[in-house]
């Protein structure tokens, strides 16, 4: 009964605000306010407010919501653990096979150590990587650019 009274008061206040807005020649806004203010009365008349108030004040409903929350929490926890490092049997078997060297295509996952312009053999993974080359002398920086410009006649 209290919820129905509150909804009716809210609707009456909203219709009053809509009337004032229409008096100020803002008919589109007044129509929108009137539409929003009729929603609470419509909910009361359809019985939705009574149904919601019954849900709010029943302890068994809150226990049901608590169980749903617990199920959701457990589900999300297991997903988080799985993403962090929880491994499945298949993953552990693949890790053991990789550590023994039984991989299907070991070279497929190894990055290429040569550039596309050279035809040298790829270096084995066990050798340490070379240090990066030192910067070219200042006069040699633009030699490639000069060659391109000469090629195009510029």
DSSP file (Angstrom, degrees, kcal/mol; ACC not computed):
  #  RESIDUE AA STRUCTURE BP1 BP2  ACC     N-H-->O    O-->H-N    N-H-->O    O-->H-N    TCO  KAPPA ALPHA  PHI   PSI    X-CA   Y-CA   Z-CA
    1    1 A X     >        0   0    0      0, 0.0     4,-1.8     0, 0.0     5,-0.1   0.000 360.0 360.0 360.0 -39.0    0.0    0.0    0.0
    2    2 A X  H  >  +     0   0    0      1,-0.2     4,-2.4     2,-0.2     5,-0.2   0.907 360.0  51.9 -66.7 -41.0    2.8    2.4    0.8
    3    3 A X  H  > S+     0   0    0      1,-0.2     4,-2.3     2,-0.2    -1,-0.2   0.884 108.8  51.0 -63.6 -38.1    4.6    1.7   -2.5
    4    4 A X  H  > S+     0   0    0      2,-0.2     4,-2.0     1,-0.2    -1,-0.2   0.889 110.1  49.6 -66.5 -38.4    1.4    2.4   -4.4
    5    5 A X  H  X S+     0   0    0     -4,-1.8     4,-2.2     2,-0.2    -2,-0.2   0.909 111.0  49.1 -65.8 -42.6    0.9    5.7   -2.6
    6    6 A X  H  X S+     0   0    0     -4,-2.4     4,-2.4     1,-0.2    -2,-0.2   0.918 111.1  50.0 -64.2 -42.8    4.5    6.8   -3.3
    7    7 A X  H  X S+     0   0    0     -4,-2.3     4,-2.1     1,-0.2    34,-0.2   0.888 110.6  49.9 -63.7 -38.6    4.2    5.9   -7.0
    8    8 A X  H  X S+     0   0    0     -4,-2.0     4,-2.3     2,-0.2    -1,-0.2   0.899 110.8  49.4 -66.8 -39.4    1.0    7.9   -7.3
    9    9 A X  H  X S+     0   0    0     -4,-2.2     4,-2.4     2,-0.2    -2,-0.2   0.901 110.5  50.2 -65.9 -40.9    2.6   10.9   -5.6
   10   10 A X  H  X S+     0   0    0     -4,-2.4     4,-2.3     1,-0.2    -1,-0.2   0.906 111.5  48.8 -63.8 -41.1    5.6   10.8   -7.9
   11   11 A X  H  X S+     0   0    0     -4,-2.1     4,-2.4     2,-0.2    -2,-0.2   0.911 110.7  49.8 -65.4 -41.9    3.3   10.6  -10.9
   12   12 A X  H  X S+     0   0    0     -4,-2.3     4,-1.9     1,-0.2    -2,-0.2   0.910 111.8  48.5 -64.4 -41.2    1.2   13.5   -9.7
   13   13 A X  H  X S+     0   0    0     -4,-2.4     4,-2.2     1,-0.2    -1,-0.2   0.904 111.2  50.8 -64.3 -40.8    4.3   15.6   -9.2
   14   14 A X  H  X S+     0   0    0     -4,-2.3     4,-2.1     1,-0.2    -2,-0.2   0.891 109.1  50.1 -64.8 -39.8    5.6   14.7  -12.6
   15   15 A X  H  X S+     0   0    0     -4,-2.4     4,-2.0     2,-0.2    -1,-0.2   0.856 109.3  52.8 -67.6 -33.6    2.4   15.7  -14.3
   16   16 A X  H  X S+     0   0    0     -4,-1.9     4,-2.1     2,-0.2    -2,-0.2   0.915 109.6  47.8 -64.9 -42.9    2.5   19.0  -12.4
   17   17 A X  H  X S+     0   0    0     -4,-2.2     4,-2.2     1,-0.2    -2,-0.2   0.875 110.2  53.1 -65.0 -37.1    6.0   19.7  -13.7
   18   18 A X  H  X S+     0   0    0     -4,-2.1     4,-2.2     2,-0.2    -1,-0.2   0.885 107.6  51.2 -65.0 -38.3    4.8   18.7  -17.2
   19   19 A X  H  X S+     0   0    0     -4,-2.0     4,-2.0     2,-0.2    -2,-0.2   0.909 110.5  48.2 -65.8 -41.9    2.0   21.2  -17.0
   20   20 A X  H  X S+     0   0    0     -4,-2.1     4,-1.2     2,-0.2    -2,-0.2   0.904 111.7  50.4 -64.2 -40.5    4.4   24.0  -15.9
   21   21 A X  H  <>S+     0   0    0     -4,-2.2     5,-1.8     1,-0.2    -2,-0.2   0.885 110.3  49.5 -65.6 -38.7    6.8   23.1  -18.8
   22   22 A X  H ><5S+     0   0    0     -4,-2.2     3,-1.6     1,-0.2    -1,-0.2   0.860 105.4  57.6 -68.2 -34.8    3.9   23.2  -21.3
   23   23 A X  H 3<5S+     0   0    0     -4,-2.0    -1,-0.2     1,-0.3    -2,-0.2   0.814 101.4  57.1 -63.0 -30.2    2.8   26.6  -19.9
   24   24 A X  T 3<5S-     0   0    0     -4,-1.2    -1,-0.3    -3,-0.2    -2,-0.2   0.243 122.4-108.9 -85.5  13.6    6.3   27.8  -20.8
   25   25 A X  T < 5S+     0   0    0     -3,-1.6     2,-0.6     1,-0.1    -3,-0.2   0.771  82.8 126.6  66.3  30.3    5.7   26.8  -24.4
   26   26 A X     >< +     0   0    0     -5,-1.8     4,-2.2     1,-0.2     5,-0.2  -0.660  25.3 161.4-112.3  73.1    8.1   23.8  -24.3
   27   27 A X  H  >  +     0   0    0     -2,-0.6     4,-2.5     1,-0.2     5,-0.2   0.838  66.9  54.2 -68.7 -36.6    5.6   21.2  -25.5
   28   28 A X  H  > S+     0   0    0      1,-0.2     4,-1.9     2,-0.2    -1,-0.2   0.938 113.1  43.0 -64.5 -45.4    8.1   18.6  -26.6
   29   29 A X  H  > S+     0   0    0      1,-0.2     4,-2.5     2,-0.2    -2,-0.2   0.884 112.9  53.8 -66.7 -37.7    9.8   18.5  -23.2
   30   30 A X  H  X S+     0   0    0     -4,-2.2     4,-2.4     1,-0.2    -2,-0.2   0.900 108.2  49.5 -63.6 -40.5    6.4   18.7  -21.4
   31   31 A X  H  X S+     0   0    0     -4,-2.5     4,-2.0     2,-0.2    -1,-0.2   0.905 110.9  49.7 -64.6 -40.9    5.2   15.6  -23.4
   32   32 A X  H  X S+     0   0    0     -4,-1.9     4,-2.1     2,-0.2    -2,-0.2   0.917 111.4  48.5 -64.7 -43.4    8.4   13.7  -22.5
   33   33 A X  H  X S+     0   0    0     -4,-2.5     4,-2.3     1,-0.2    -2,-0.2   0.898 110.4  51.7 -64.1 -40.5    8.0   14.6  -18.8
   34   34 A X  H  X S+     0   0    0     -4,-2.4     4,-1.2     2,-0.2    -1,-0.2   0.890 108.1  52.0 -63.3 -38.7    4.4   13.5  -18.8
   35   35 A X  H  X S+     0   0    0     -4,-2.0     4,-0.6     1,-0.2     3,-0.4   0.929 111.5  46.2 -63.6 -44.8    5.3   10.2  -20.4
   36   36 A X  H >X S+     0   0    0     -4,-2.1     3,-0.8     1,-0.2     4,-0.5   0.876 110.2  54.0 -65.2 -36.0    7.9    9.5  -17.7
   37   37 A X  H 3X S+     0   0    0     -4,-2.3     4,-0.5     1,-0.2    -1,-0.2   0.715 102.8  57.0 -75.1 -18.4    5.5   10.5  -14.9
   38   38 A X  H 3X S+     0   0    0     -4,-1.2     4,-2.0    -3,-0.4    -1,-0.2   0.644  88.0  79.2 -83.0 -15.0    2.8    8.1  -16.1
   39   39 A X  H <X S+     0   0    0     -3,-0.8     4,-2.3    -4,-0.6     5,-0.2   0.928  89.4  50.8 -62.4 -47.9    5.2    5.1  -15.8
   40   40 A X  H  X S+     0   0    0     -4,-0.5     4,-2.0     1,-0.2    -1,-0.2   0.908 111.4  48.1 -59.3 -40.6    4.9    4.6  -12.0
   41   41 A X  H  X S+     0   0    0     -4,-0.5     4,-2.5   -34,-0.2    -1,-0.2   0.900 110.8  52.1 -65.5 -39.1    1.1    4.7  -12.1
   42   42 A X  H  X S+     0   0    0     -4,-2.0     4,-1.7     1,-0.2     6,-0.2   0.891 108.6  50.5 -62.7 -39.1    1.1    2.1  -14.9
   43   43 A X  H  X>S+     0   0    0     -4,-2.3     5,-1.3     2,-0.2     6,-1.1   0.882 110.6  49.5 -66.3 -37.5    3.4   -0.1  -12.9
   44   44 A X  H ><5S+     0   0    0     -4,-2.0     3,-0.7     1,-0.2    -2,-0.2   0.928 110.8  49.6 -65.1 -44.2    1.0    0.1   -9.9
   45   45 A X  H 3<5S+     0   0    0     -4,-2.5    -2,-0.2     1,-0.2    -1,-0.2   0.809 110.1  50.1 -68.7 -29.6   -2.0   -0.7  -12.1
   46   46 A X  H 3<5S-     0   0    0     -4,-1.7    -1,-0.2    -5,-0.2    -2,-0.2   0.632 113.1-116.5 -83.2 -12.3   -0.4   -3.8  -13.7
   47   47 A X  T <X5S+     0   0    0     -4,-0.8     4,-2.1    -3,-0.7    -3,-0.2   0.490  79.9 123.0  93.0   3.6    0.7   -5.2  -10.3
   48   48 A X  H  ><S+     0   0    0     -5,-1.3     4,-2.6    -6,-0.2     5,-0.2   0.888  72.7  53.3 -66.0 -38.5    4.4   -5.0  -10.9
   49   49 A X  H  > S+     0   0    0     -6,-1.1     4,-2.5     2,-0.2    -1,-0.2   0.912 109.8  47.6 -64.5 -42.3    4.9   -2.8   -7.8
   50   50 A X  H  > S+     0   0    0     -7,-0.3     4,-2.0     2,-0.2    -1,-0.2   0.907 112.3  50.0 -64.2 -41.6    3.1   -5.3   -5.6
   51   51 A X  H  X S+     0   0    0     -4,-2.1     4,-1.7     2,-0.2    -2,-0.2   0.918 112.4  47.2 -63.2 -43.3    5.1   -8.2   -7.1
   52   52 A X  H  X S+     0   0    0     -4,-2.6     4,-2.3     1,-0.2    -2,-0.2   0.892 110.5  51.5 -66.5 -39.4    8.4   -6.3   -6.5
   53   53 A X  H  X S+     0   0    0     -4,-2.5     4,-1.6     1,-0.2    -1,-0.2   0.860 108.0  53.1 -67.7 -32.5    7.5   -5.4   -2.9
   54   54 A X  H  < S+     0   0    0     -4,-2.0     4,-0.3     1,-0.2    -1,-0.2   0.890 110.4  48.1 -65.3 -37.9    6.7   -9.1   -2.3
   55   55 A X  H >< S+     0   0    0     -4,-1.7     3,-1.0     1,-0.2    -2,-0.2   0.907 109.8  52.1 -67.2 -41.7   10.2  -10.0   -3.6
   56   56 A X  H 3< S+     0   0    0     -4,-2.3    -1,-0.2     1,-0.2    -2,-0.2   0.860 112.2  43.9 -66.1 -36.1   12.0   -7.4   -1.5
   57   57 A X  T 3< S+     0   0    0     -4,-1.6     2,-0.5    -5,-0.2    -1,-0.2   0.303  91.0  93.9 -98.5  10.8   10.4   -8.4    1.8
   58   58 A X    <>  -     0   0    0     -3,-1.0     4,-1.4    -4,-0.3     3,-0.4  -0.905  59.6-154.9-103.6 124.0   10.7  -12.2    1.6
   59   59 A X  H  > S+     0   0    0     -2,-0.5     4,-2.2     1,-0.2     5,-0.2   0.842  93.5  60.0 -64.7 -32.4   13.9  -13.8    3.1
   60   60 A X  H  > S+     0   0    0      1,-0.2     4,-1.9     2,-0.2    -1,-0.2   0.860 102.6  52.7 -65.7 -32.9   13.7  -16.8    0.9
   61   61 A X  H  > S+     0   0    0     -3,-0.4     4,-2.3     2,-0.2    -1,-0.2   0.913 109.1  49.2 -66.4 -41.6   14.0  -14.5   -2.2
   62   62 A X  H  X S+     0   0    0     -4,-1.4     4,-2.3     1,-0.2    -2,-0.2   0.861 108.6  53.3 -67.2 -34.5   17.2  -12.9   -0.7
   63   63 A X  H  X S+     0   0    0     -4,-2.2     4,-2.3     2,-0.2    -1,-0.2   0.894 108.2  51.1 -64.2 -38.0   18.6  -16.3    0.0
   64   64 A X  H  X S+     0   0    0     -4,-1.9     4,-2.3     2,-0.2    -2,-0.2   0.918 110.3  48.2 -63.6 -43.5   18.1  -17.2   -3.6
   65   65 A X  H  X S+     0   0    0     -4,-2.3     4,-2.3     1,-0.2    -2,-0.2   0.883 110.4  52.9 -63.5 -37.0   19.8  -14.0   -4.7
   66   66 A X  H  X S+     0   0    0     -4,-2.3     4,-2.3     2,-0.2    -2,-0.2   0.908 108.9  48.7 -63.6 -41.7   22.7  -14.9   -2.3
   67   67 A X  H  X S+     0   0    0     -4,-2.3     4,-2.5     2,-0.2    -2,-0.2   0.892 110.6  51.0 -65.4 -39.5   23.0  -18.4   -3.9
   68   68 A X  H  X S+     0   0    0     -4,-2.3     4,-2.3     2,-0.2    -2,-0.2   0.909 110.8  49.0 -62.9 -40.7   23.1  -16.9   -7.4
   69   69 A X  H  X S+     0   0    0     -4,-2.3     4,-2.5     2,-0.2    -2,-0.2   0.899 110.7  50.3 -65.1 -40.4   25.8  -14.4   -6.3
   70   70 A X  H  X S+     0   0    0     -4,-2.3     4,-2.5     2,-0.2    -2,-0.2   0.909 110.4  49.6 -64.1 -42.2   27.8  -17.3   -4.7
   71   71 A X  H  X S+     0   0    0     -4,-2.5     4,-2.4     2,-0.2    -2,-0.2   0.915 111.9  48.2 -62.9 -42.8   27.5  -19.3   -7.9
   72   72 A X  H  X S+     0   0    0     -4,-2.3     4,-2.6     2,-0.2     5,-0.2   0.910 111.1  51.0 -63.6 -41.9   28.6  -16.4  -10.0
   73   73 A X  H  X S+     0   0    0     -4,-2.5     4,-2.2     2,-0.2    -2,-0.2   0.912 111.3  47.5 -63.1 -42.9   31.6  -15.7   -7.7
   74   74 A X  H  X S+     0   0    0     -4,-2.5     4,-2.3     2,-0.2    -1,-0.2   0.912 112.0  50.4 -64.1 -41.9   32.7  -19.3   -7.9
   75   75 A X  H  X S+     0   0    0     -4,-2.4     4,-1.8     1,-0.2    -2,-0.2   0.935 112.7  45.3 -61.7 -46.9   32.4  -19.3  -11.6
   76   76 A X  H  X S+     0   0    0     -4,-2.6     4,-2.2     1,-0.2    -1,-0.2   0.855 111.0  54.2 -68.2 -34.2   34.5  -16.2  -12.0
   77   77 A X  H  X S+     0   0    0     -4,-2.2     4,-2.5    -5,-0.2     5,-0.2   0.925 108.2  48.7 -64.9 -44.0   37.1  -17.4   -9.5
   78   78 A X  H  X S+     0   0    0     -4,-2.3     4,-2.2     1,-0.2    -1,-0.2   0.878 111.2  50.6 -65.4 -35.4   37.6  -20.6  -11.5
   79   79 A X  H  X S+     0   0    0     -4,-1.8     4,-2.1     2,-0.2    -1,-0.2   0.903 110.5  49.3 -66.5 -40.0   38.0  -18.6  -14.7
   80   80 A X  H  X S+     0   0    0     -4,-2.2     4,-1.9     2,-0.2    -2,-0.2   0.912 112.2  47.6 -65.7 -42.0   40.5  -16.3  -13.1
   81   81 A X  H  X>S+     0   0    0     -4,-2.5     5,-2.3     1,-0.2     4,-1.5   0.903 111.1  51.9 -64.9 -40.4   42.6  -19.2  -11.8
   82   82 A X  H  <5S+     0   0    0     -4,-2.2    -1,-0.2     1,-0.2    -2,-0.2   0.896 111.7  46.0 -63.4 -40.4   42.4  -20.9  -15.2
   83   83 A X  H  <5S+     0   0    0     -4,-2.1    -1,-0.2     1,-0.2    -2,-0.2   0.825 109.4  56.0 -72.7 -30.6   43.7  -17.8  -17.0
   84   84 A X  H  <5S-     0   0    0     -4,-1.9    -1,-0.2    -5,-0.2    -2,-0.2   0.807 136.9 -58.3 -75.3 -29.2   46.5  -17.2  -14.5
   85   85 A X  T  <5S+     0   0    0     -4,-1.5     2,-0.5     1,-0.1    -3,-0.2   0.421  83.0 138.7 163.6   0.8   48.1  -20.5  -14.7
   86   86 A X      < -     0   0    0     -5,-2.3     2,-0.3    -6,-0.2    -1,-0.1  -0.565  41.8-155.9 -66.1 122.1   45.8  -23.3  -13.9
   87   87 A X        -     0   0    0     -2,-0.5     2,-0.1    -3,-0.1    -4,-0.0  -0.768   7.5-134.5-109.0 149.4   46.7  -25.9  -16.5
   88   88 A X     >  -     0   0    0     -2,-0.3     4,-2.3     1,-0.1     5,-0.2  -0.404  34.0-101.3 -89.0 171.8   44.7  -28.7  -17.9
   89   89 A X  H  > S+     0   0    0      1,-0.2     4,-2.2     2,-0.2     5,-0.2   0.889 123.4  53.3 -61.0 -39.3   45.9  -32.2  -18.5
   90   90 A X  H  > S+     0   0    0      1,-0.2     4,-2.2     2,-0.2    -1,-0.2   0.901 109.1  48.7 -63.8 -41.5   46.4  -31.5  -22.2
   91   91 A X  H  > S+     0   0    0      2,-0.2     4,-2.2     1,-0.2    -2,-0.2   0.907 111.1  49.5 -66.1 -41.3   48.5  -28.4  -21.5
   92   92 A X  H  X S+     0   0    0     -4,-2.3     4,-2.2     2,-0.2    -2,-0.2   0.893 110.8  50.5 -64.5 -38.4   50.7  -30.3  -19.0
   93   93 A X  H  X S+     0   0    0     -4,-2.2     4,-2.2     1,-0.2    -1,-0.2   0.904 110.9  48.5 -65.5 -41.2   51.2  -33.1  -21.5
   94   94 A X  H  X S+     0   0    0     -4,-2.2     4,-2.1     2,-0.2    -2,-0.2   0.874 110.3  52.0 -66.0 -36.7   52.2  -30.7  -24.2
   95   95 A X  H  X S+     0   0    0     -4,-2.2     4,-2.0     2,-0.2    -2,-0.2   0.904 110.2  48.0 -66.6 -41.0   54.6  -28.9  -21.8
   96   96 A X  H  X S+     0   0    0     -4,-2.2     4,-1.5     2,-0.2    -2,-0.2   0.904 111.7  50.2 -65.0 -39.9   56.3  -32.3  -21.0
   97   97 A X  H  X>S+     0   0    0     -4,-2.2     5,-2.8     1,-0.2     4,-0.9   0.888 110.6  49.8 -65.8 -38.1   56.6  -33.2  -24.7
   98   98 A X  H  <5S+     0   0    0     -4,-2.1     3,-0.3     1,-0.2    -1,-0.2   0.871 108.6  52.0 -68.8 -36.1   58.1  -29.8  -25.4
   99   99 A X  H  <5S+     0   0    0     -4,-2.0    -1,-0.2     1,-0.2    -2,-0.2   0.809 110.8  48.5 -71.6 -27.3   60.7  -30.1  -22.7
  100  100 A X  H  <5S-     0   0    0     -4,-1.5    -1,-0.2    -5,-0.1    -2,-0.2   0.633 118.1-112.0 -83.2 -14.4   61.7  -33.6  -24.0
  101  101 A X  T  <5S+     0   0    0     -4,-0.9    -3,-0.2    -3,-0.3     5,-0.1   0.675  77.9 130.4  92.6  18.0   62.0  -32.2  -27.5
  102  102 A X      < +     0   0    0     -5,-2.8    -4,-0.2    -6,-0.2    -5,-0.1   0.071  30.2 144.0 -91.0  24.9   59.1  -34.2  -28.9
  103  103 A X        -     0   0    0     -6,-0.3     3,-0.5    -5,-0.2    -9,-0.0  -0.309  54.1-131.8 -67.3 149.7   57.5  -31.1  -30.5
  104  104 A X  S    S+     0   0    0      1,-0.3     2,-0.3     2,-0.1    -1,-0.1   0.943  97.2   7.8 -67.8 -49.7   55.8  -31.6  -33.9
  105  105 A X    >>  +     0   0    0      1,-0.1     3,-1.0     2,-0.0     4,-0.7  -0.719  67.8 173.6-134.9  82.6   57.5  -28.7  -35.7
  106  106 A X  H 3> S+     0   0    0     -3,-0.5     4,-0.5    -2,-0.3     3,-0.5   0.830  81.5  51.6 -64.3 -30.6   60.3  -27.2  -33.5
  107  107 A X  H 34 S+     0   0    0      1,-0.2    -1,-0.3     2,-0.2     3,-0.2   0.687  95.3  72.2 -79.3 -16.3   61.5  -24.9  -36.2
  108  108 A X  H <4 S+     0   0    0     -3,-1.0    -1,-0.2     1,-0.2    -2,-0.2   0.842 102.9  39.8 -68.3 -31.7   58.0  -23.5  -36.8
  109  109 A X  H  < S+     0   0    0     -4,-0.7     2,-0.3    -3,-0.5    -1,-0.2   0.600  94.7  97.0 -93.6 -10.8   58.0  -21.6  -33.6
  110  110 A X  S  < S-     0   0    0     -4,-0.5     2,-0.1    -3,-0.2     3,-0.0  -0.622  77.8-121.7 -79.6 133.4   61.6  -20.4  -33.7
  111  111 A X        -     0   0    0     -2,-0.3     2,-0.3     1,-0.1    -2,-0.1  -0.414  28.8-104.3 -73.7 150.3   62.0  -16.9  -35.1
  112  112 A X        -     0   0    0      1,-0.1    -1,-0.1    -2,-0.1    10,-0.0  -0.551  25.8-163.4 -74.2 135.7   64.1  -16.4  -38.1
  113  113 A X        +     0   0    0     -2,-0.3     2,-0.3    10,-0.1    -1,-0.1   0.459  65.4  74.1-100.3  -2.3   67.5  -14.9  -37.3
  114  114 A X  S    S-     0   0    0      6,-0.1     2,-0.1     9,-0.1     8,-0.1  -0.771  81.0-115.5-109.5 156.9   68.4  -13.8  -40.8
  115  115 A X    >   -     0   0    0     -2,-0.3     3,-0.6     1,-0.1     5,-0.1  -0.410  27.9-112.0 -83.6 167.6   67.1  -10.9  -42.8
  116  116 A X  T 3  S+     0   0    0      1,-0.2    -1,-0.1    -2,-0.1    -2,-0.0   0.755 112.9  58.5 -71.3 -24.3   65.1  -11.4  -46.0
  117  117 A X  T 3  S+     0   0    0      2,-0.0     2,-0.2     0, 0.0    -1,-0.2   0.717  96.9  69.7 -82.0 -19.8   67.9   -9.9  -48.2
  118  118 A X    <   -     0   0    0     -3,-0.6    -4,-0.1     1,-0.1     0, 0.0  -0.649  63.2-154.8 -97.9 156.0   70.6  -12.4  -47.1
  119  119 A X        +     0   0    0     -2,-0.2    -1,-0.1     2,-0.0     3,-0.1   0.099  49.0 131.8-113.5  21.5   70.7  -16.0  -48.0
  120  120 A X        -     0   0    0     -5,-0.1     2,-0.1     1,-0.1    -6,-0.1  -0.302  66.0 -94.0 -71.7 158.2   72.8  -17.2  -45.1
  121  121 A X        -     0   0    0      1,-0.1    -1,-0.1    -8,-0.0     2,-0.1  -0.408  45.5-101.1 -69.0 146.7   71.8  -20.2  -43.1
  122  122 A X        -     0   0    0     -2,-0.1     2,-0.2    -3,-0.1    -1,-0.1  -0.458  39.7-116.8 -66.6 142.1   69.8  -19.5  -39.9
  123  123 A X        -     0   0    0     -2,-0.1   -10,-0.1     1,-0.1    -1,-0.1  -0.546  32.2-103.8 -79.1 144.6   71.9  -19.6  -36.8
  124  124 A X    >   -     0   0    0     -2,-0.2     3,-0.8     1,-0.1    -1,-0.1  -0.264  26.2-118.4 -64.1 157.0   71.0  -22.3  -34.2
  125  125 A X  T 3  S+     0   0    0      1,-0.2    -1,-0.1    -3,-0.1     4,-0.1   0.766 106.8  66.9 -68.2 -26.6   69.1  -21.2  -31.1
  126  126 A X  T 3  S+     0   0    0      2,-0.1    -1,-0.2     0, 0.0     2,-0.2   0.738  81.7  88.4 -73.0 -21.8   71.9  -22.3  -28.8
  127  127 A X  S <  S-     0   0    0     -3,-0.8     3,-0.1     1,-0.1     2,-0.1  -0.528  87.0-110.0 -77.5 142.6   74.4  -19.7  -30.0
  128  128 A X        -     0   0    0     -2,-0.2    -1,-0.1     1,-0.1     2,-0.1  -0.374  38.5-101.4 -69.0 151.3   74.3  -16.3  -28.2
  129  129 A X        -     0   0    0      1,-0.1    -1,-0.1    -4,-0.1     2,-0.1  -0.405  37.7-110.2 -72.8 148.8   72.9  -13.4  -30.3
  130  130 A X        -     0   0    0      1,-0.1     2,-0.1    -2,-0.1    -1,-0.1  -0.406  34.9-101.8 -76.0 155.0   75.4  -10.9  -31.8
  131  131 A X        -     0   0    0      1,-0.1    -1,-0.1    -2,-0.1     3,-0.1  -0.448  48.2 -92.7 -71.0 149.9   75.7   -7.4  -30.4
  132  132 A X        -     0   0    0      1,-0.1    -1,-0.1    -2,-0.1    -3,-0.0  -0.344  48.7 -99.9 -64.2 146.9   74.0   -4.8  -32.5
  133  133 A X        -     0   0    0      1,-0.1    -1,-0.1    -3,-0.1     3,-0.1  -0.296  40.0-104.9 -67.0 150.5   76.2   -3.1  -35.1
  134  134 A X        -     0   0    0      1,-0.1    -1,-0.1    -3,-0.1    -3,-0.0  -0.353  47.6 -84.5 -72.4 157.4   77.6    0.3  -34.3
  135  135 A X        -     0   0    0      1,-0.1    -1,-0.1    -2,-0.1     3,-0.1  -0.299  50.2-107.1 -63.3 145.0   76.1    3.3  -36.0
  136  136 A X        -     0   0    0      1,-0.1    -1,-0.1    -3,-0.1     5,-0.1  -0.254  43.9 -85.5 -69.5 160.3   77.5    4.1  -39.4
  137  137 A X    >>  -     0   0    0      1,-0.1     3,-1.1     3,-0.1     4,-0.7  -0.278  42.7-108.0 -63.0 154.2   79.7    7.1  -39.9
  138  138 A X  G >4 S+     0   0    0      1,-0.3     3,-0.6     2,-0.2     4,-0.4   0.825 118.7  53.4 -57.2 -34.0   77.9   10.4  -40.5
  139  139 A X  G 34 S+     0   0    0      1,-0.2     3,-0.4     2,-0.1    -1,-0.3   0.774 106.5  52.6 -72.4 -25.1   78.9   10.5  -44.2
  140  140 A X  G X4 S+     0   0    0     -3,-1.1     3,-1.0     1,-0.2     4,-0.4   0.549  86.5  83.8 -87.9  -8.9   77.5    7.0  -44.8
  141  141 A X  T << S+     0   0    0     -4,-0.7     3,-0.3    -3,-0.6     4,-0.3   0.879  98.3  36.7 -61.3 -38.4   74.1    7.7  -43.4
  142  142 A X  T 3> S+     0   0    0     -4,-0.4     4,-2.7    -3,-0.4    -1,-0.2   0.276  85.8  99.8-101.7  10.9   72.8    9.3  -46.6
  143  143 A X  H <> S+     0   0    0     -3,-1.0     4,-2.1     1,-0.2    -1,-0.2   0.896  85.2  48.3 -66.2 -38.9   74.5    7.0  -49.1
  144  144 A X  H  > S+     0   0    0     -4,-0.4     4,-2.0    -3,-0.3    -1,-0.2   0.915 113.1  48.0 -65.1 -42.2   71.3    4.9  -49.6
  145  145 A X  H  > S+     0   0    0     -4,-0.3     4,-2.5     1,-0.2    -2,-0.2   0.918 110.8  50.8 -65.9 -42.6   69.2    8.0  -50.1
  146  146 A X  H  X S+     0   0    0     -4,-2.7     4,-2.5     1,-0.2    -1,-0.2   0.893 108.6  52.7 -61.3 -39.4   71.7    9.5  -52.5
  147  147 A X  H  X S+     0   0    0     -4,-2.1     4,-2.0     2,-0.2    -1,-0.2   0.899 110.3  47.5 -64.6 -40.0   71.7    6.3  -54.6
  148  148 A X  H  X S+     0   0    0     -4,-2.0     4,-1.6     2,-0.2    -2,-0.2   0.921 111.9  49.6 -66.3 -43.6   67.9    6.4  -54.8
  149  149 A X  H  <>S+     0   0    0     -4,-2.5     5,-3.0     1,-0.2     4,-0.3   0.902 111.4  48.8 -63.7 -40.7   67.9   10.0  -55.8
  150  150 A X  H ><5S+     0   0    0     -4,-2.5     3,-1.0     4,-0.2    -1,-0.2   0.876 106.9  56.9 -65.3 -37.5   70.5    9.4  -58.5
  151  151 A X  H 3<5S+     0   0    0     -4,-2.0    -1,-0.2     1,-0.3    -2,-0.2   0.863 110.6  43.4 -61.1 -36.8   68.5    6.5  -59.8
  152  152 A X  T 3<5S-     0   0    0     -4,-1.6    -1,-0.3    -5,-0.1    -2,-0.2   0.391 118.1-112.4 -90.9   2.6   65.5    8.7  -60.3
  153  153 A X  T < 5       0   0    0     -3,-1.0    -3,-0.2    -4,-0.3    -2,-0.1   0.785 360.0 360.0  75.8  28.2   67.6   11.5  -61.8
  154  154 A X      <       0   0    0     -5,-3.0    -4,-0.2    -6,-0.2    -5,-0.1   0.418 360.0 360.0-101.7 360.0   67.1   14.0  -59.0
